[in-house]
């Protein structure tokens, strides 16, 4: 089959939650079909990564995103009813490239990754049209509005309302709508759309984590002292909120009880709010981007994911589980992956709960080992990429069979008419 795959960011390297999912889907489709990728580039290094990705998908078209132009488009969108995020990812350059491509290639299917990319192909008809919403962005902006102060809260609330209507409108143009978890599906159904919704969960690349050996200690890496770890893109508002909460309200109390304890914050683009926490005296270290997080995750005593603003599935939690590290997280984040409190993760929502339950993990080896075993079993049962990607294969196979049957019926009708 010939498939057009659209993504709001280059699906490479697979080092963040959204890129991991888009990369795994793209890789799977490209192994069996002729795939053409159309995407946006929001990083100066992306063009170098395009060359790497072309080894997997030779057919790639792209357009850089200008931050200045994006802000201008969003400002103008305030005067309309269009969601600001949709305006942010709107590119005339990419639109023209897609128009030329669909005029040259007769595609059998379209796979749209992220609702913001649907605008590019709403009027283009193919036998199969799939949109992967992943998370429900309207619900995410609603959460932002609840924790921010005016005027940002007003802006987020407006974007939430606009996106809710946009998501419903866009979904009607597609044959299948994918969500990453049952909570997202439930919220979307509550928005008045119940048809064509499928659950398509994330997975874990077990070959990347299982049996991974720790390298020798490297300068600048966590040493022999016990440490807690948080990973993620550190200019992303939910990650900033989580780290600020933990660094201010939780870690100092833990440090007072265990003076040698350290807290490492690892991830690219740390904002100024995050960089201010870096202080060897307080035991908090902000590292910035780390190419390979596995040795640092595996060496951590506890992985903390105190997500107060959490939509969908936190890939960082799955990676920590795959590395055999016990996780403590919020009830919202645990619900997003379907983990049970006290079985696969420990759950906390207030600072005192985080202090108490983190101490349990730090001081109780039996509890840590139990959580590790349960979590890894949970991953194997629910987050196997090969197993989860079968949904795509089934849809493509079913659609191809139905299309061929319709084509044959059409040909028979024409022959009989003649």
C-alpha positions as CSV (number, residue, x, y, z in Angstrom):
1,X,0.0,0.0,0.0
2,X,1.0,3.6,-0.5
3,X,0.6,5.6,2.7
4,X,0.9,9.3,3.4
5,X,2.1,9.9,7.0
6,X,1.8,13.4,8.5
7,X,3.5,14.4,11.8
8,X,3.7,17.8,13.5
9,X,7.4,17.1,14.4
10,X,10.1,15.1,12.8
11,X,9.7,11.6,14.2
12,X,13.5,11.3,14.9
13,X,15.4,10.7,17.0
14,X,12.9,8.8,19.2
15,X,13.9,10.5,22.4
16,X,10.6,12.1,23.6
17,X,7.2,10.6,24.2
18,X,5.5,11.9,21.0
19,X,8.5,11.1,18.9
20,X,8.8,7.6,20.2
21,X,5.2,6.8,19.3
22,X,5.4,8.4,15.8
23,X,8.7,6.8,15.1
24,X,7.5,3.3,16.1
25,X,4.4,3.6,13.9
26,X,6.4,5.0,11.0
27,X,9.0,2.3,11.3
28,X,6.4,-0.4,11.4
29,X,4.5,0.9,8.4
30,X,7.6,1.5,6.4
31,X,8.7,-2.1,6.9
32,X,5.6,-3.3,4.9
33,X,4.4,-0.5,2.7
34,X,5.6,2.5,0.6
35,X,5.4,5.4,3.1
36,X,5.8,9.1,2.4
37,X,6.4,11.3,5.4
38,X,5.3,15.0,5.6
39,X,6.4,16.8,8.7
40,X,7.5,20.1,10.3
41,X,10.9,20.9,11.7
42,X,11.1,22.9,14.9
43,X,14.8,22.5,15.7
44,X,17.9,23.6,14.0
45,X,19.4,20.1,14.2
46,X,16.3,18.5,12.6
47,X,17.7,18.8,9.1
48,X,20.6,16.6,10.0
49,X,18.2,14.0,11.5
50,X,16.2,14.0,8.2
51,X,19.2,12.3,6.6
52,X,19.2,9.6,9.2
53,X,15.4,9.1,8.9
54,X,15.7,8.7,5.2
55,X,17.5,5.4,5.7
56,X,14.1,4.2,7.0
57,X,11.7,6.3,5.0
58,X,13.4,7.5,1.7
59,X,10.4,9.7,0.8
60,X,10.4,12.7,3.2
61,X,9.1,16.2,2.6
62,X,9.3,18.9,5.3
63,X,9.2,22.6,6.2
64,X,10.9,24.4,9.0
65,X,8.7,26.2,11.6
66,X,9.6,29.8,12.1
67,X,9.0,30.7,15.8
68,X,8.3,34.4,14.9
69,X,5.9,33.5,12.1
70,X,4.1,31.0,14.4
71,X,3.6,33.5,17.1
72,X,2.2,36.0,14.5
73,X,-0.2,33.4,13.1
74,X,-1.4,32.6,16.6
75,X,-1.9,36.3,17.4
76,X,-4.1,36.7,14.2
77,X,-6.0,33.5,15.1
78,X,-7.2,35.2,18.3
79,X,-9.5,37.3,16.1
80,X,-11.0,34.1,14.6
81,X,-12.5,30.9,16.0
82,X,-9.5,28.8,14.9
83,X,-7.4,27.1,17.7
84,X,-4.1,28.8,18.3
85,X,-2.1,25.5,18.2
86,X,-3.5,24.7,14.8
87,X,-2.3,28.1,13.6
88,X,1.1,27.4,15.1
89,X,1.6,24.3,12.9
90,X,0.2,25.8,9.7
91,X,2.8,26.1,7.0
92,X,2.2,27.3,3.4
93,X,5.4,25.7,2.3
94,X,4.5,22.2,3.6
95,X,0.9,22.6,2.3
96,X,2.2,23.3,-1.2
97,X,4.5,20.3,-1.0
98,X,1.7,18.0,0.1
99,X,-0.5,19.3,-2.7
100,X,2.2,18.4,-5.3
101,X,2.7,15.0,-3.7
102,X,-0.9,13.9,-3.7
103,X,-1.2,15.0,-7.3
104,X,1.7,12.7,-8.2
105,X,1.0,9.7,-5.9
106,X,-2.3,7.8,-5.7
107,X,-2.3,7.0,-1.9
108,X,-4.3,4.1,-0.4
109,X,-4.2,5.5,3.1
110,X,-3.5,8.6,5.2
111,X,-2.1,8.4,8.7
112,X,-2.3,11.8,10.6
113,X,-0.3,12.0,13.8
114,X,-1.7,14.7,16.0
115,X,-4.9,16.6,15.4
116,X,-3.1,19.8,14.4
117,X,-2.0,18.2,11.1
118,X,-5.4,17.2,10.0
119,X,-5.9,20.6,8.3
120,X,-3.5,19.6,5.5
121,X,-5.6,16.7,4.2
122,X,-9.2,17.3,5.2
123,X,-10.3,17.6,1.6
124,X,-8.1,14.8,0.2
125,X,-10.0,11.5,-0.2
126,X,-8.4,8.0,0.1
127,X,-9.8,4.5,0.8
128,X,-8.5,4.7,4.4
129,X,-8.1,7.7,6.6
130,X,-6.7,7.4,10.2
131,X,-6.0,10.1,12.7
132,X,-3.9,9.5,15.8
133,X,-4.9,12.1,18.5
134,X,-2.7,10.4,21.1
135,X,-3.7,12.7,23.9
136,X,-6.7,14.9,24.1
137,X,-5.3,18.4,23.7
138,X,-8.5,20.2,24.6
139,X,-8.4,18.5,28.0
140,X,-4.7,19.3,28.4
141,X,-5.3,23.0,27.9
142,X,-8.2,22.9,30.4
143,X,-5.8,21.5,33.0
144,X,-3.4,24.4,32.2
145,X,-6.2,26.9,32.8
146,X,-6.9,25.4,36.2
147,X,-3.4,25.9,37.5
148,X,-2.4,29.2,35.8
149,X,-3.3,32.7,36.8
150,X,-4.9,35.3,34.5
151,X,-4.3,36.3,31.7
152,X,-2.8,32.9,30.9
153,X,-5.7,31.0,32.4
154,X,-8.1,32.9,30.2
155,X,-6.0,32.1,27.1
156,X,-5.8,28.4,28.0
157,X,-9.5,28.2,28.7
158,X,-10.2,29.8,25.3
159,X,-7.9,27.3,23.5
160,X,-9.5,24.4,25.3
161,X,-13.0,25.4,24.1
162,X,-11.8,26.0,20.5
163,X,-9.9,22.7,20.4
164,X,-12.8,20.7,21.8
165,X,-15.0,21.8,18.9
166,X,-12.1,21.4,16.4
167,X,-11.3,17.9,17.5
168,X,-14.9,16.8,17.1
169,X,-15.1,18.4,13.6
170,X,-11.8,16.9,12.5
171,X,-12.7,13.4,13.7
172,X,-15.8,13.3,11.5
173,X,-13.4,13.4,8.4
174,X,-11.6,10.2,9.3
175,X,-12.5,6.5,9.3
176,X,-10.7,5.7,12.5
177,X,-9.7,7.9,15.5
178,X,-6.9,6.6,17.8
179,X,-6.4,7.5,21.4
180,X,-3.5,6.4,23.6
181,X,-5.6,5.3,26.6
182,X,-9.2,4.7,27.9
183,X,-9.3,8.0,29.8
184,X,-8.7,10.0,26.6
185,X,-11.4,7.9,24.9
186,X,-13.9,8.6,27.7
187,X,-13.2,12.3,27.7
188,X,-13.7,12.5,23.9
189,X,-16.9,10.6,24.1
190,X,-18.1,13.0,26.8
191,X,-17.4,15.8,24.2
192,X,-20.2,14.2,22.1
193,X,-18.2,11.9,19.8
194,X,-18.6,8.2,20.2
195,X,-18.0,6.7,16.8
196,X,-14.9,5.2,15.2
197,X,-12.8,5.6,18.4
198,X,-10.0,3.0,18.9
199,X,-7.5,2.5,21.7
200,X,-4.0,2.3,20.4
201,X,-1.6,2.1,23.3
202,X,2.1,2.9,23.4
203,X,4.8,0.3,23.8
204,X,8.3,-0.2,25.1
205,X,11.3,-1.3,23.1
206,X,12.3,-4.1,25.5
207,X,15.4,-4.9,23.4
208,X,16.7,-1.5,24.2
209,X,16.3,-1.8,28.0
210,X,16.3,-5.5,28.9
211,X,19.8,-6.7,29.8
212,X,21.3,-3.3,29.3
213,X,24.6,-3.2,31.3
214,X,25.7,-0.1,33.2
215,X,28.8,1.5,31.8
216,X,31.7,2.7,34.0
217,X,31.1,5.8,36.1
218,X,31.5,8.9,33.9
219,X,32.6,12.4,35.1
220,X,29.7,14.6,35.8
221,X,27.2,11.7,36.3
222,X,25.5,10.7,39.5
223,X,28.0,9.1,41.8
224,X,27.8,6.7,44.7
225,X,25.2,8.8,46.6
226,X,21.6,7.8,46.4
227,X,19.5,9.9,44.1
228,X,16.0,10.5,42.8
229,X,15.5,11.1,39.1
230,X,13.1,13.0,36.9
231,X,13.4,13.0,33.1
232,X,11.7,14.9,30.3
233,X,11.8,17.9,28.0
234,X,12.3,20.7,30.5
235,X,10.6,23.6,28.7
236,X,7.3,21.6,28.6
237,X,4.8,23.2,31.1
238,X,3.7,20.0,32.8
239,X,7.3,18.9,33.4
240,X,8.2,22.4,34.7
241,X,5.2,22.3,37.1
242,X,6.1,18.8,38.3
243,X,9.8,19.6,39.0
244,X,9.1,23.0,40.7
245,X,6.5,21.3,43.0
246,X,8.9,18.5,43.9
247,X,12.0,20.6,44.3
248,X,10.3,23.2,46.5
249,X,7.8,21.2,48.5
250,X,9.1,17.6,48.7
251,X,12.8,17.3,48.2
252,X,13.9,19.6,51.0
253,X,12.0,17.5,53.5
254,X,13.5,14.3,52.2
255,X,17.0,15.9,52.3
256,X,16.5,16.9,55.9
257,X,15.9,13.2,56.8
258,X,18.5,11.8,54.4
259,X,21.3,14.4,54.0
260,X,23.2,12.5,51.3
261,X,20.2,12.2,49.0
262,X,20.3,13.9,45.6
263,X,17.8,14.9,43.0
264,X,18.7,14.8,39.3
265,X,16.6,16.6,36.7
266,X,17.6,15.4,33.2
267,X,16.2,16.6,29.9
268,X,16.8,19.1,27.1
269,X,16.0,22.8,27.0
270,X,15.7,23.4,30.8
271,X,13.8,26.7,31.4
272,X,15.1,29.4,33.6
273,X,12.7,28.3,36.3
274,X,14.4,24.8,36.2
275,X,18.0,26.0,35.9
276,X,17.6,28.0,39.1
277,X,17.3,24.8,41.1
278,X,20.8,23.6,40.1
279,X,22.8,23.8,43.4
280,X,25.3,21.2,44.7
281,X,24.7,22.5,48.2
282,X,21.0,21.6,48.1
283,X,21.7,18.3,46.3
284,X,19.7,19.3,43.1
285,X,21.4,18.9,39.7
286,X,20.0,20.1,36.4
287,X,22.0,18.3,33.6
288,X,20.3,19.5,30.4
289,X,20.1,17.1,27.5
290,X,21.5,13.6,28.0
291,X,22.0,11.4,24.9
292,X,21.4,8.1,26.6
293,X,19.4,8.1,29.8
294,X,19.4,4.4,30.4
295,X,22.5,4.2,32.7
296,X,21.2,7.1,34.8
297,X,17.7,5.7,35.1
298,X,19.0,2.3,36.1
299,X,21.3,3.7,38.8
300,X,18.5,5.8,40.4
301,X,17.0,4.6,43.7
302,X,13.6,6.0,42.8
303,X,12.1,7.6,39.7
304,X,9.8,10.4,40.5
305,X,7.0,11.7,38.2
306,X,5.0,14.1,40.2
307,X,2.8,15.1,37.3
308,X,0.0,17.5,38.4
309,X,-0.8,18.4,34.8
310,X,-0.9,15.1,33.0
311,X,-2.8,14.0,29.9
312,X,-2.4,10.7,28.2
313,X,0.5,8.4,28.8
314,X,3.8,9.3,30.5
315,X,6.4,7.5,28.5
316,X,9.0,8.4,31.1
317,X,7.2,6.2,33.6
318,X,7.3,3.2,31.1
319,X,11.0,3.7,30.5
320,X,11.7,3.8,34.2
321,X,9.7,0.6,34.7
322,X,11.6,-1.1,31.8
323,X,14.9,-0.1,33.5
324,X,13.7,-1.9,36.7
325,X,13.4,1.3,38.8
326,X,10.5,1.8,41.2
327,X,8.2,4.7,40.3
328,X,6.3,7.1,42.5
329,X,3.8,9.3,40.5
330,X,0.5,11.2,40.7
331,X,-2.9,9.4,40.6
332,X,-3.6,11.2,37.2
333,X,-0.4,9.9,35.6
334,X,-0.9,6.4,37.0
335,X,-4.4,6.3,35.6
336,X,-3.0,7.4,32.2
337,X,-1.0,4.1,31.9
338,X,-3.5,2.0,33.8
339,X,-1.1,1.2,36.6
340,X,-2.5,0.2,40.0
341,X,-1.5,2.1,43.2
342,X,0.7,-0.1,45.4
343,X,1.0,-2.8,42.7
344,X,3.0,-1.3,39.8
345,X,3.6,2.2,41.1
346,X,3.3,4.1,44.4
347,X,0.8,7.0,44.1
348,X,0.9,10.4,45.8
349,X,-0.8,13.7,45.2
350,X,0.3,16.0,48.0
351,X,3.7,16.9,49.3
352,X,3.4,14.9,52.6
353,X,2.3,11.8,50.6
354,X,5.3,12.1,48.3
355,X,7.7,12.5,51.3
356,X,6.2,9.5,53.1
357,X,6.0,7.2,50.1
358,X,9.4,8.1,48.7
359,X,10.9,7.3,52.0
360,X,9.2,3.9,52.0
361,X,10.9,3.1,48.7
362,X,14.3,4.5,49.7
363,X,14.3,2.6,53.0
364,X,12.5,-0.6,52.2
365,X,14.3,-2.9,49.7
366,X,11.6,-5.5,49.8
367,X,9.0,-2.9,48.7
368,X,11.3,-1.7,45.9
369,X,11.9,-5.2,44.6
370,X,8.2,-6.0,44.7
371,X,7.3,-2.9,42.8
372,X,10.0,-3.6,40.2
373,X,8.8,-7.1,39.5
374,X,5.1,-6.1,39.3
375,X,5.9,-3.2,37.0
376,X,8.0,-5.2,34.5
377,X,5.3,-7.9,34.3
378,X,2.7,-5.1,33.7
379,X,4.8,-3.7,30.9
380,X,5.2,-7.1,29.2
381,X,1.4,-7.7,29.3
382,X,0.3,-4.2,28.1
383,X,3.1,-2.3,26.4
384,X,4.5,-4.6,23.7
385,X,4.9,-2.6,20.5
386,X,4.7,-5.7,18.3
387,X,1.4,-6.7,19.9
388,X,-0.1,-3.2,19.9
389,X,0.9,-2.4,16.3
390,X,-1.2,-5.4,15.1
391,X,-4.2,-3.1,15.3
392,X,-2.7,-1.1,12.4
393,X,-2.1,-4.3,10.4
394,X,-5.7,-5.4,11.0
395,X,-7.1,-2.1,9.8
396,X,-4.9,-1.9,6.7
397,X,-5.6,-5.6,5.8
398,X,-9.3,-5.2,6.3
399,X,-9.5,-2.0,4.4
400,X,-7.4,-3.4,1.5
401,X,-9.7,-6.5,1.3
402,X,-12.8,-4.4,1.3
403,X,-11.4,-2.0,-1.3
404,X,-10.4,-4.8,-3.6
405,X,-13.9,-6.4,-3.2
406,X,-15.5,-3.0,-4.0
407,X,-13.2,-2.7,-7.0
408,X,-14.1,-6.1,-8.3
409,X,-17.8,-5.5,-7.8
410,X,-17.4,-2.2,-9.7
411,X,-15.6,-3.9,-12.6
412,X,-18.2,-6.7,-12.8
413,X,-21.0,-4.1,-12.9
414,X,-19.2,-2.3,-15.8
415,X,-18.7,-5.6,-17.7
416,X,-22.3,-6.5,-17.3
417,X,-23.4,-3.1,-18.4
418,X,-21.4,-3.4,-21.5
